[in-house]
Amino acid sequence: MSAIQYLTTAAEVQQAALALSTASRIAIDLEFDDMRHRYGRNLALIQIFDGQAMLLIDPLPLTNPAHDLEPLWAILRDPAVEKVFHSCKSDILLLDELYGVHVRNITDTSVQYTLLAESDNNISLGRLIQAELGLEVDKGEQKSNWLKRPLTEAQKLYAANDVLYLFELADRLRDKLAALGRLHWADEENAALEEVRYTRDERPYLRVAGKYRILPQEMPLFRDLYMLRDQVARQIDRPPYMVFANERLPELVRDTPRSLNDWKNARGLHPELKRTPYLEQLTALSPDNFVAVPEPAATGEQRRFPFRRRLSGEKANRADAREQLLLQLKNHITTDLNGYVANLVLSNRLVADIIELGADQVLRPWQKTILQETTQRHGLDYGQIATPF
C-alpha cells in the first residue's frame, strides 16, 4: 500500500476527484457516527482506494461539506466507475439521507459472499479477509469515536484496511461465483442496491415500544416521552440515550412522577430535562395533567402480515395452500442445492410477500428461475404462486 493521503480541504478533494474520475473502479467505505456520540447520523470519514492511491477524506474540517464534497459525489453517481463496497447498505442510505447521493454501479463483497451460499447471512469484512486471503487485520478501532479529532495513526490504518483488500476480495469472489454459474445472481442483487433510498421513519418509537411490550393504553404517554427525549437530544447534540436510557422509558410510563418536584428528583434524567422549558413539559405528562392523544391506526405497511389478517374462509384456505406449496418448494431447493440457497430464494419474509403479491412481482429473475426449475423438476405448478393472490 502506498502512503495514506489525508485530505482536509475542498481543493484537495477536488484534485483527488479529478484523478479518480478516470479510474475504472474504486474501493470505498465510510466511517460515521450513528447516535453514539452526537445526535443523528454524522459522516466522519471517507476511505477510497483506486489500486494505487489510498485516500482518507475528512469531511469535518470542510467549511461546507455538501458543496465541497460534490466532486466526489459526482464520481459516486457516475455509472462508468465501479464502486466496490463491503456491506454497503448503511453507507448508501447515509449518503442519500445527508447528501442526496444515489450511488451507481455497485459491487458489494458481502452480497457476493452471501450468494456463494457457503454459510448463512452476512460476514464481517475482517472474517472475509481472513477466510479468503488468509490475513489477520486489526479491528481494534471498530468502535472508535470517529468524530473526535485528531484521528490516531491506529484509526487511520484501520480505516485504510477497510478498503485496501476490496478489489482482491471482489475479484476472488467473482471467480467463485462464475465457477458456480451465479455471476448473474450477483449482478441482479448489486443492481438492486442502486434503488435503495432513505425514508424517514415518522413513528420511530414503535420499534422501541415493541421491545418493551408497551400496551395500547400506554402508547400515548410512551410516544410523548420518547419525542420529548428526542427534542432534548437534538437541542444538546447528544444521542437520546444520554438524555435517559431506553429502559427508563417504560419505567416512566408505568410509574410516572406525579409532580414537578418528583420529576426533579427522578433518577437517570439529563440535567437539561430538569430546566425550563423541558421540566414544565415533563410535568404536563404527570398523571393528573396528561391529556392523551390517541395513537393513529397503523398503516398496512406498518402492520405485520396485514394481508393474512384480512382473510377468512375460502380465501384464508387458498393462502394456506400457497404457503404449503412454497414450503414444499423450499424443502426441494434445500435437497437439490442447499439450505442456504433455499433461504435466499424463500426466506420467511419472501414467503409472506409471495403469498400476497406473487413470485413474479416479489423475486429477482435469478430467484424466479430457481423456483420455476424446481416446480418443473418436481411436477408442481409454478402458476399457483406466480401472480397476486
Backbone torsions as a table, in degrees:
resi	resn	phi	psi	omega
1	MET	NA	134.8	174.4
2	SER	-70.8	170.4	-178.8
3	ALA	-59.9	144.0	178.7
4	ILE	-71.9	129.0	174.7
5	GLN	-99.2	120.3	-177.4
6	TYR	-104.6	110.4	-171.4
7	LEU	-105.2	131.6	-174.1
8	THR	-132.3	1.8	-177.5
9	THR	-125.3	158.6	178.5
10	ALA	-62.2	-38.0	-179.9
11	ALA	-63.8	-41.1	178.6
12	GLU	-65.7	-39.2	178.0
13	VAL	-63.1	-44.7	-179.0
14	GLN	-62.8	-42.6	179.9
15	GLN	-65.5	-42.2	178.8
16	ALA	-64.6	-41.6	-180.0
17	ALA	-63.9	-36.5	178.2
18	LEU	-61.4	-43.1	178.7
19	ALA	-68.3	-39.9	-177.9
20	LEU	-70.7	-24.1	-176.0
21	SER	-64.4	-18.4	178.8
22	THR	-96.2	-2.7	-179.2
23	ALA	-75.9	148.1	175.9
24	SER	-80.5	-26.5	177.0
25	ARG	-156.8	154.7	175.3
26	ILE	-134.1	146.8	171.1
27	ALA	-96.1	134.7	-172.5
28	ILE	-142.9	147.1	174.8
29	ASP	-151.1	157.8	176.7
30	LEU	-123.3	143.9	164.8
31	GLU	-108.1	130.3	178.2
32	PHE	-146.5	159.6	179.4
33	ASP	-103.1	122.1	-178.7
34	ASP	-115.3	87.5	176.4
35	MET	57.7	34.6	176.4
36	ARG	-105.0	-41.8	-176.9
37	HIS	-121.2	-24.2	177.1
38	ARG	-136.4	171.8	179.7
39	TYR	-74.6	139.1	174.0
40	GLY	81.9	-166.2	177.7
41	ARG	-106.7	124.7	-173.1
42	ASN	-128.2	122.8	176.7
43	LEU	-69.3	130.9	-175.7
44	ALA	-116.7	-27.9	-177.1
45	LEU	-164.4	145.3	175.3
46	ILE	-121.2	125.0	178.7
47	GLN	-110.1	131.1	-179.5
48	ILE	-137.8	136.3	174.9
49	PHE	-132.5	128.7	-179.5
50	ASP	-108.8	14.3	-177.5
51	GLY	101.1	-18.3	178.6
52	GLN	-130.8	-57.4	-177.1
53	ALA	-90.5	135.2	174.6
54	MET	-107.5	112.5	-175.2
55	LEU	-112.2	130.1	168.2
56	LEU	-114.1	112.6	-176.3
57	ILE	-103.3	118.3	-176.6
58	ASP	-97.1	111.6	-178.9
59	PRO	-79.4	-15.5	-172.7
60	LEU	-67.1	-38.2	179.3
61	PRO	-76.9	-10.8	-176.2
62	LEU	-68.5	139.6	-178.6
63	THR	-66.2	-44.1	-179.2
64	ASN	-136.5	84.8	-172.4
65	PRO	-54.8	-42.9	-178.2
66	ALA	-58.1	-41.5	179.7
67	HIS	-77.8	-45.7	-173.5
68	ASP	-68.9	-25.7	179.8
69	LEU	-91.6	-1.0	-175.9
70	GLU	-57.0	-39.7	177.3
71	PRO	-57.9	-34.4	176.9
72	LEU	-73.3	-40.2	179.4
73	TRP	-61.2	-34.5	179.0
74	ALA	-60.8	-36.5	177.8
75	ILE	-69.6	-39.9	179.3
76	LEU	-64.7	-30.5	178.0
77	ARG	-81.0	-15.1	-172.5
78	ASP	-77.7	115.7	-179.0
79	PRO	-70.0	-10.8	179.7
80	ALA	-78.9	-15.5	-179.1
81	VAL	-108.5	119.3	177.7
82	GLU	-75.0	134.3	177.1
83	LYS	-111.3	119.2	-178.7
84	VAL	-101.6	119.2	179.0
85	PHE	-118.9	171.1	161.3
86	HIS	-123.9	120.7	179.0
87	SER	52.9	70.3	-165.0
88	CYS	-90.5	-7.9	-168.4
89	LYS	-58.0	-42.6	178.8
90	SER	-63.1	-37.6	-179.8
91	ASP	-66.2	-46.2	-176.1
92	ILE	-73.3	-27.7	173.2
93	LEU	-66.4	-41.8	178.8
94	LEU	-62.9	-44.7	-179.7
95	LEU	-61.8	-38.6	178.2
96	ASP	-69.3	-44.9	-177.5
97	GLU	-62.9	-48.1	-172.0
98	LEU	-87.3	-32.0	-171.0
99	TYR	-129.5	0.0	-179.5
100	GLY	64.9	29.6	-178.9
101	VAL	-94.4	123.4	175.8
102	HIS	-108.3	106.9	-173.2
103	VAL	-73.8	137.0	179.0
104	ARG	-114.3	155.4	175.4
105	ASN	57.2	70.0	-175.2
106	ILE	-102.4	136.2	164.9
107	THR	-119.9	120.5	-178.6
108	ASP	-110.9	115.8	-178.1
109	THR	-65.7	-26.4	175.4
110	SER	-66.7	-42.1	176.4
111	VAL	-62.4	-46.1	179.4
112	GLN	-57.0	-47.2	-178.2
113	TYR	-63.6	-42.8	-179.4
114	THR	-59.0	-39.3	-176.4
115	LEU	-75.4	-13.4	169.5
116	LEU	-65.7	-23.6	177.9
117	ALA	56.0	43.8	175.9
118	GLU	-94.6	-20.0	177.1
119	SER	-156.3	174.3	-173.4
120	ASP	-91.5	146.0	171.2
121	ASN	63.3	-163.0	-174.5
122	ASN	-83.6	166.6	177.7
123	ILE	-129.1	141.4	178.5
124	SER	-69.1	156.7	179.7
125	LEU	-62.1	-41.9	179.8
126	GLY	-59.6	-44.3	179.0
127	ARG	-67.6	-35.8	179.9
128	LEU	-68.0	-42.3	176.9
129	ILE	-60.5	-42.0	179.5
130	GLN	-66.1	-44.0	-176.6
131	ALA	-67.9	-41.7	-173.1
132	GLU	-93.0	-33.2	-173.9
133	LEU	-112.3	-9.8	179.1
134	GLY	69.9	24.7	-177.6
135	LEU	-112.5	144.2	173.8
136	GLU	-99.7	123.6	175.9
137	VAL	-113.7	143.6	-177.3
138	ASP	-75.3	119.5	178.4
139	LYS	-107.7	22.2	-175.1
140	GLY	-66.7	-20.3	-178.4
141	GLU	-95.9	10.0	-173.2
142	GLN	-57.3	-36.3	-177.4
143	LYS	-104.3	25.1	177.3
144	SER	-62.9	158.9	168.2
145	ASN	-83.0	98.5	-175.4
146	TRP	-77.0	-5.1	176.0
147	LEU	-92.7	-9.0	-179.3
148	LYS	-81.8	136.9	178.8
149	ARG	-124.1	147.0	1.1
150	PRO	-78.0	154.5	171.6
151	LEU	-67.9	145.5	177.5
152	THR	-81.4	163.7	176.0
153	GLU	-63.5	-33.2	177.8
154	ALA	-64.7	-40.5	177.3
155	GLN	-64.1	-42.8	-179.9
156	LYS	-62.5	-42.0	179.5
157	LEU	-66.7	-42.3	176.7
158	TYR	-58.4	-46.9	-178.3
159	ALA	-63.0	-41.2	179.2
160	ALA	-64.3	-40.6	179.8
161	ASN	-62.6	-23.4	-180.0
162	ASP	-68.1	-18.5	178.8
163	VAL	-119.7	-16.3	-173.0
164	LEU	-59.0	-36.6	-172.4
165	TYR	-101.4	3.4	-171.7
166	LEU	-67.3	-38.4	178.3
167	PHE	-61.7	-47.5	-178.2
168	GLU	-63.3	-41.1	177.4
169	LEU	-63.9	-46.8	-177.8
170	ALA	-60.6	-42.3	-179.4
171	ASP	-66.8	-42.8	-179.5
172	ARG	-65.1	-43.7	-179.8
173	LEU	-69.3	-34.9	176.8
174	ARG	-62.6	-41.3	177.9
175	ASP	-62.8	-41.0	178.9
176	LYS	-64.7	-42.3	178.5
177	LEU	-64.8	-39.9	179.0
178	ALA	-61.3	-41.4	180.0
179	ALA	-63.6	-28.1	178.9
180	LEU	-91.4	-2.6	-176.8
181	GLY	72.5	31.2	-174.0
182	ARG	-118.1	14.3	-179.8
183	LEU	-57.7	-38.9	-178.7
184	HIS	-67.6	-25.5	173.7
185	TRP	-60.0	-50.4	-178.0
186	ALA	-65.4	-38.9	178.7
187	ASP	-58.9	-44.3	-178.8
188	GLU	-68.0	-42.6	-179.2
189	GLU	-68.6	-39.9	178.1
190	ASN	-67.8	-38.4	177.6
191	ALA	-62.4	-36.0	179.9
192	ALA	-65.2	-26.0	179.1
193	LEU	-64.5	-24.8	178.2
194	GLU	-64.3	-22.4	-177.4
195	GLU	-92.2	-1.6	180.0
196	VAL	-68.0	128.4	-178.8
197	ARG	-131.4	147.4	175.5
198	TYR	-78.0	132.4	172.5
199	THR	-127.9	132.7	-178.5
200	ARG	-71.4	132.6	176.1
201	ASP	-84.7	109.4	-177.7
202	GLU	-76.3	-14.1	-179.3
203	ARG	-133.9	61.7	-175.2
204	PRO	-64.8	-22.5	-178.2
205	TYR	-66.3	-18.6	-177.5
206	LEU	-65.3	-35.9	179.3
207	ARG	-63.5	-43.5	-179.7
208	VAL	-69.7	-39.2	180.0
209	ALA	-60.6	-40.1	179.1
210	GLY	-62.8	-40.0	-179.2
211	LYS	-61.7	-38.0	-176.9
212	TYR	-99.2	11.3	174.5
213	ARG	53.7	50.5	178.5
214	ILE	-71.1	130.7	-179.2
215	LEU	-77.7	156.3	-178.8
216	PRO	-53.6	-39.9	-179.2
217	GLN	-71.4	-18.8	178.7
218	GLU	-88.9	-15.2	-170.9
219	MET	-61.9	-42.5	-178.9
220	PRO	-58.0	-43.9	179.2
221	LEU	-69.5	-41.5	177.6
222	PHE	-58.0	-47.2	180.0
223	ARG	-60.2	-45.7	-176.7
224	ASP	-68.4	-35.5	175.2
225	LEU	-66.2	-43.2	179.2
226	TYR	-59.6	-46.5	-176.2
227	MET	-70.2	-34.1	176.1
228	LEU	-66.7	-42.3	176.2
229	ARG	-59.1	-41.9	179.5
230	ASP	-64.1	-39.8	178.7
231	GLN	-61.4	-44.8	179.2
232	VAL	-66.5	-42.3	180.0
233	ALA	-58.9	-43.2	178.5
234	ARG	-64.1	-40.8	-177.5
235	GLN	-63.5	-41.2	-176.6
236	ILE	-97.1	2.9	179.2
237	ASP	54.4	52.1	175.3
238	ARG	-133.4	153.5	176.8
239	PRO	-61.3	148.9	-179.5
240	PRO	-55.2	-32.8	-178.4
241	TYR	-64.6	-19.9	176.6
242	MET	-80.6	-15.3	175.0
243	VAL	-80.0	-51.0	160.6
244	PHE	-164.4	153.2	-170.6
245	ALA	-70.2	155.0	179.2
246	ASN	-55.5	-39.8	-176.6
247	GLU	-67.9	-17.0	176.4
248	ARG	-75.8	-22.8	-178.7
249	LEU	-57.8	-56.4	179.2
250	PRO	-65.3	-30.3	177.9
251	GLU	-64.6	-42.8	179.8
252	LEU	-69.8	-29.6	177.0
253	VAL	-70.1	-40.2	-173.1
254	ARG	-91.5	-14.6	175.5
255	ASP	-141.8	71.2	-171.3
256	THR	-78.4	130.1	173.9
257	PRO	-53.3	141.5	-170.2
258	ARG	-98.7	-11.3	-176.6
259	SER	-147.4	172.1	178.7
260	LEU	-58.1	-44.4	-179.9
261	ASN	-65.5	-36.7	176.9
262	ASP	-61.8	-41.1	178.6
263	TRP	-66.1	-39.7	178.5
264	LYS	-60.4	-33.7	-176.9
265	ASN	-94.2	-1.8	-178.0
266	ALA	-64.5	137.8	-176.6
267	ARG	-79.4	153.5	169.7
268	GLY	76.9	10.1	-179.8
269	LEU	-100.2	139.5	177.9
270	HIS	-61.8	142.1	-179.2
271	PRO	-54.9	-30.2	-178.9
272	GLU	-62.1	-31.3	179.0
273	LEU	-66.5	-21.8	-175.5
274	LYS	-97.2	17.2	176.0
275	ARG	-118.6	161.9	174.1
276	THR	-65.2	139.5	3.9
277	PRO	-94.7	0.1	-172.0
278	TYR	-71.4	-32.8	179.2
279	LEU	-61.5	-40.3	178.1
280	GLU	-65.5	-36.4	178.5
281	GLN	-68.0	-36.7	175.2
282	LEU	-64.1	-42.9	-179.0
283	THR	-61.7	-33.2	177.4
284	ALA	-66.0	-14.7	178.1
285	LEU	-92.8	-2.9	177.7
286	SER	-65.2	153.3	-173.4
287	PRO	-53.3	-38.3	-177.3
288	ASP	-76.3	-13.6	-175.6
289	ASN	-113.7	-20.8	-169.0
290	PHE	-70.9	129.0	174.5
291	VAL	-111.4	108.6	-173.8
292	ALA	-76.1	127.8	170.7
293	VAL	-98.4	117.5	-174.4
294	PRO	-57.9	146.7	176.2
295	GLU	-72.4	131.0	178.4
296	PRO	-63.2	153.5	179.4
297	ALA	-62.4	142.0	179.2
298	ALA	-67.4	141.5	175.4
299	THR	-75.0	168.7	179.4
300	GLY	-57.3	-37.3	-178.3
301	GLU	-68.8	-25.7	-176.6
302	GLN	-89.3	-18.5	179.8
303	ARG	-83.5	144.6	177.9
304	ARG	-81.3	125.8	-178.3
305	PHE	48.7	52.2	-178.0
306	PRO	-63.1	-32.4	-178.0
307	PHE	-61.4	-49.1	-176.5
308	ARG	-63.8	-31.4	-178.2
309	ARG	-73.3	-16.0	179.6
310	ARG	-85.9	-8.1	-171.7
311	LEU	-97.2	148.3	173.8
312	SER	-154.3	166.6	175.9
313	GLY	60.5	-134.5	-175.1
314	GLU	-62.6	-37.7	179.9
315	LYS	-64.3	-40.1	177.8
316	ALA	-63.5	-38.4	178.3
317	ASN	-64.5	-39.5	179.0
318	ARG	-66.0	-40.5	177.9
319	ALA	-63.5	-40.6	178.3
320	ASP	-63.6	-38.7	178.9
321	ALA	-64.5	-40.4	176.3
322	ARG	-61.1	-43.9	-179.1
323	GLU	-62.6	-43.0	-179.7
324	GLN	-63.4	-39.0	177.8
325	LEU	-64.6	-42.8	179.4
326	LEU	-64.3	-40.3	178.2
327	LEU	-67.9	-35.0	174.8
328	GLN	-63.5	-43.0	177.9
329	LEU	-64.5	-38.0	178.2
330	LYS	-61.7	-40.6	177.5
331	ASN	-64.6	-39.5	178.4
332	HIS	-64.8	-42.4	179.2
333	ILE	-64.3	-37.4	176.9
334	THR	-59.7	-43.1	-179.9
335	THR	-72.4	-42.9	-175.3
336	ASP	-73.1	-38.4	-177.6
337	LEU	-117.7	-89.1	169.2
338	ASN	-168.2	171.4	-175.6
339	GLY	-66.2	-29.8	179.6
340	TYR	-67.2	-43.7	176.2
341	VAL	-63.3	-42.2	179.7
342	ALA	-57.3	-39.6	-179.6
343	ASN	-74.6	-27.8	175.3
344	LEU	-69.0	-32.1	-178.1
345	VAL	-89.0	-38.0	-174.2
346	LEU	-135.6	62.6	170.9
347	SER	-66.4	167.0	179.2
348	ASN	-57.9	-39.8	179.4
349	ARG	-65.9	-43.4	-179.5
350	LEU	-66.0	-38.1	177.0
351	VAL	-59.1	-46.4	179.9
352	ALA	-61.9	-41.1	-179.7
353	ASP	-69.3	-38.9	-179.6
354	ILE	-66.1	-38.0	178.6
355	ILE	-55.0	-41.6	-178.1
356	GLU	-85.4	-47.1	-167.3
357	LEU	-102.6	-16.8	-179.1
358	GLY	90.7	148.6	-176.1
359	ALA	-64.7	-34.2	-177.9
360	ASP	-60.6	-34.3	-178.7
361	GLN	-87.0	-31.7	-170.2
362	VAL	-87.4	-39.5	-168.2
363	LEU	-92.4	152.6	169.6
364	ARG	-71.2	160.3	179.9
365	PRO	-55.0	-40.6	-178.4
366	TRP	-66.3	-36.4	177.4
367	GLN	-68.2	-41.7	-179.5
368	LYS	-62.6	-40.1	179.0
369	THR	-61.0	-44.2	178.3
370	ILE	-60.4	-42.8	-179.1
371	LEU	-66.0	-42.3	179.4
372	GLN	-64.2	-43.7	179.8
373	GLU	-65.6	-36.2	-179.6
374	THR	-68.9	-42.9	178.4
375	THR	-62.4	-41.0	-179.6
376	GLN	-66.1	-43.2	-177.5
377	ARG	-63.1	-32.8	-174.3
378	HIS	-108.6	16.0	173.8
379	GLY	67.1	33.0	179.6
380	LEU	-108.7	171.0	-173.1
381	ASP	-108.6	106.4	177.5
382	TYR	-62.0	-31.9	-178.2
383	GLY	-58.1	-24.0	-179.5
384	GLN	-68.9	-20.1	-177.5
385	ILE	-122.3	4.3	-171.0
386	ALA	-76.1	-39.7	-168.7
387	THR	-110.7	167.1	179.3
388	PRO	-56.6	153.3	-175.3
389	PHE	-62.4	NA	NA
